[in-house]
Amino acid sequence: MVVFPNAKINLGLYVVERRPDGFHNLETVFFPVSLYDVLEVLPGSRTQLEITGIKVDGSMENNLVFRAWRLLSDDYGIPPVHIYLHKVIPMGAGLGGGSSDGAFMLKLLNRLFELHLNPEQLKDYAVRLGADCPFFIDNLPSFASGIGDRLTPVGMNTGSLKMVIVKPPVSVNTGMAYKVIVPNQPSKSLAEVVCQPLETWRGDLVNDFEKPVFEMFPEISDVKEKLYEMGAVYSAMSGSGSAVFGLFNPIPEGLYEIFSEDYFIWTEE
């Protein structure tokens, strides 16, 4: 069975407060993006993971697709599988590629082995993999609060705007980004801001991580500035970075000339 885990972007991100457990409460809107990895699962005599595409560091046991198999195997006794993962979504980018892989693995195994888990049960497993993972179960534009696991669907229409994603050749460690962030109570709920006309987003739709991350990695800030110079209606860093997205009508020419070949560039068809 083959599935195609997709990326996400964050439309705004407010870090509201630090929790007693060391995590942070936040507000953001997760928005699915048609940039995909490829995940295939076949029967196997022992569970193993083969990864192609972008190089992935770390052990198999720590990979979220393996951990997803382990969760369901422990509870439902599903047999060993051979996992093939082709990585296209860059890591350390704020695009949720690893979280998506883990969540899609849960959904795939649920179908493959006819476990009959409903979406809420799958989300309960997904949050054990990571705070972003439950979003990818329903995979719909959603307002997220708590640690990112409390999800409310958001009706959004970006009209004819097309998306561009640019990642400079740097990666941002999420844990490090949270260490330098200063929590702040927003004056207006992000759920209200995203319902405003798109032309107002530039002044009102904020990612709290941008200021500290831009100070550490000015090349990320440069990407945002260049996307605006090319005519973006709205541009922002996604999550804790390092990818930056821009919304355009139409997609500008010359992207590949402005950014060097070591930048990751994706454009919506």
C-alpha positions in Angstrom: 0.0 0.0 0.0 1.3 3.4 -1.0 0.4 6.8 0.5 1.7 10.3 0.0 2.3 12.3 3.2 2.0 16.0 2.6 3.6 19.1 4.1 1.9 21.9 6.0 2.6 25.5 6.6 1.7 27.6 9.6 -0.5 30.7 8.9 0.7 32.7 11.9 2.0 31.3 15.1 1.6 32.8 18.6 3.5 31.3 21.5 1.0 32.1 24.3 2.6 30.7 27.4 5.0 28.2 28.9 3.3 25.2 30.5 4.4 23.5 33.8 5.4 20.4 31.8 7.9 22.4 29.9 6.0 22.6 26.6 4.3 25.7 25.3 0.7 26.6 24.5 0.3 28.2 21.1 -2.1 29.4 18.5 -1.6 28.7 14.8 -3.4 27.7 11.7 -2.2 24.5 10.0 -2.7 24.6 6.3 -2.0 21.5 4.1 0.4 21.8 1.1 0.6 19.6 -1.9 4.3 18.9 -1.4 4.6 15.1 -0.8 6.8 12.3 0.5 6.1 8.8 -0.6 5.4 6.0 1.9 5.0 2.3 1.0 4.4 -0.6 3.3 4.7 -4.3 2.3 4.7 -7.5 4.3 8.0 -8.5 5.8 9.6 -11.1 7.9 10.9 -8.4 10.3 10.1 -4.7 10.4 12.7 -2.7 8.5 12.8 0.8 7.1 14.5 1.9 3.8 14.8 5.6 3.2 15.6 7.3 -0.2 15.6 10.9 -1.3 16.7 13.4 1.2 19.2 11.9 3.7 17.6 11.3 7.1 19.9 11.0 10.2 19.1 9.0 13.3 18.2 5.4 14.0 15.3 3.5 12.6 13.8 3.1 16.1 13.6 6.9 16.4 11.9 7.5 13.0 8.2 8.4 13.4 7.1 5.9 10.8 8.7 3.1 12.8 7.4 4.5 16.1 3.9 4.6 14.5 4.2 0.9 13.6 5.5 0.1 17.1 2.5 1.8 18.8 -0.1 -0.1 16.8 1.9 -3.4 16.9 2.1 -3.2 20.7 -1.6 -2.7 21.0 -3.0 -4.8 18.2 -0.3 -7.3 17.4 0.1 -6.3 13.8 2.8 -8.3 12.0 6.3 -7.1 10.8 6.3 -4.9 7.7 8.9 -3.6 5.2 8.7 0.2 5.1 9.9 2.3 2.1 10.1 6.1 2.7 11.1 8.5 -0.1 11.8 11.9 1.4 11.1 15.0 -0.6 9.9 17.4 2.2 13.0 19.1 3.6 13.7 18.7 7.3 14.4 21.4 9.8 12.1 23.6 7.7 8.9 24.0 9.7 6.9 22.0 7.1 5.9 19.0 9.3 7.3 16.3 7.0 8.3 13.9 9.8 5.0 14.5 11.6 3.1 13.9 8.4 5.0 10.6 7.7 4.2 9.4 11.2 0.5 10.3 11.0 0.1 8.8 7.5 1.8 5.6 8.7 -0.9 5.3 11.4 -3.7 5.8 8.8 -2.1 3.4 6.4 -1.7 0.6 9.0 -5.3 1.2 10.2 -6.5 0.5 6.6 -4.0 -2.2 5.8 -4.8 -4.3 8.9 -8.4 -3.3 9.2 -8.1 -2.0 12.7 -11.2 0.1 12.4 -9.8 3.0 14.4 -11.8 6.2 14.0 -10.2 9.6 13.5 -10.3 10.5 17.1 -8.6 7.3 18.1 -5.9 7.8 15.5 -5.4 11.4 16.8 -4.8 9.9 20.3 -2.0 7.7 18.9 -0.7 10.6 16.7 -0.2 13.0 19.6 2.0 10.3 21.2 4.3 10.7 18.2 4.4 14.5 18.3 2.3 17.7 18.8 1.9 18.3 15.0 0.9 14.8 14.1 -2.8 14.9 14.9 -3.4 17.6 12.3 -2.4 15.2 9.5 -5.2 12.7 10.5 -8.0 14.9 9.1 -5.5 17.0 7.1 -7.8 20.0 6.7 -7.0 23.7 7.4 -7.3 23.9 11.2 -7.0 26.4 14.0 -4.7 24.7 16.6 -4.3 25.6 20.2 -2.8 23.8 23.3 0.5 22.3 22.2 -0.9 22.2 18.6 -3.2 19.2 19.3 -6.5 20.9 19.9 -7.9 21.3 16.4 -10.8 23.2 15.0 -11.5 23.2 11.2 -11.2 26.6 9.6 -13.0 27.5 6.4 -10.5 29.3 4.2 -10.4 30.4 0.6 -7.1 31.8 -0.8 -8.8 32.3 -4.2 -6.5 32.2 -7.2 -3.3 32.8 -5.1 -0.6 30.2 -5.6 2.1 29.3 -3.1 5.9 29.3 -3.3 8.1 27.7 -0.6 11.8 28.6 -0.4 14.1 27.0 2.2 17.7 28.3 2.4 20.5 25.8 3.1 20.1 26.1 6.9 17.9 24.2 9.3 16.4 25.4 12.6 16.3 23.1 15.6 12.8 23.4 17.0 13.9 22.9 20.6 16.5 25.7 20.3 13.8 28.0 18.8 11.5 27.4 21.8 14.4 28.2 24.2 14.8 31.7 22.8 11.1 32.5 22.3 9.3 34.9 24.8 5.7 33.9 25.2 3.1 36.6 24.7 -0.7 36.9 24.9 -1.9 38.1 21.5 -4.3 41.1 21.4 -6.5 39.4 18.7 -7.1 35.7 18.2 -5.4 34.2 15.2 -8.6 32.5 14.3 -10.0 36.0 13.7 -7.0 37.3 11.8 -7.1 34.5 9.2 -10.7 35.4 8.4 -9.7 38.9 7.4 -9.0 39.9 3.8 -5.7 38.5 2.6 -4.4 42.0 1.9 -4.5 42.7 5.7 -2.4 39.7 6.6 0.9 41.4 6.1 0.3 43.7 9.0 -1.7 41.4 11.3 -0.7 37.8 10.7 2.4 37.2 12.8 4.8 34.3 13.5 6.4 34.9 16.9 9.4 32.8 15.9 10.4 35.1 13.1 12.2 37.8 15.2 14.5 35.5 17.2 15.1 33.1 14.3 15.8 35.9 11.8 18.4 37.2 14.2 20.2 33.9 14.3 19.7 33.1 10.6 19.5 36.4 8.5 19.4 34.4 5.3 15.9 33.3 6.3 14.8 36.9 6.7 16.4 37.7 3.3 14.1 35.0 1.6 11.0 36.7 3.1 12.2 40.1 1.9 12.9 38.8 -1.6 9.5 37.2 -1.9 7.8 40.5 -1.0 10.0 42.2 -3.6 8.8 39.8 -6.2 5.2 40.7 -5.4 3.9 38.3 -2.7 0.6 39.2 -1.3 1.7 37.6 2.0 4.9 35.9 3.0 6.1 34.4 6.3 8.3 31.8 7.9 6.5 28.5 8.5 6.6 27.2 12.1 10.1 27.6 13.7 11.7 27.7 10.2 13.7 27.6 8.1 11.2 27.5 5.1 9.5 30.7 4.0 6.3 30.7 1.9 4.8 33.4 -0.2 1.3 33.7 -1.7 1.3 35.1 -5.3 -1.0 35.8 -8.2 0.6 34.8 -10.5 3.8 32.9 -9.4 6.7 35.2 -10.4 9.3 34.3 -13.0 12.9 34.2 -12.1 12.7 32.3 -8.7 15.5 30.0 -9.7 17.7 32.9 -10.8 17.2 34.9 -7.6 18.0 31.9 -5.3 21.1 29.8 -5.7 21.0 26.1 -6.5 21.5 25.1 -2.8 18.1 26.5 -1.9 15.0 24.3 -1.9 12.3 25.8 -4.1 8.7 24.5 -4.5 5.9 26.1 -6.5 2.3 25.2 -6.4 0.9 24.0 -9.8 
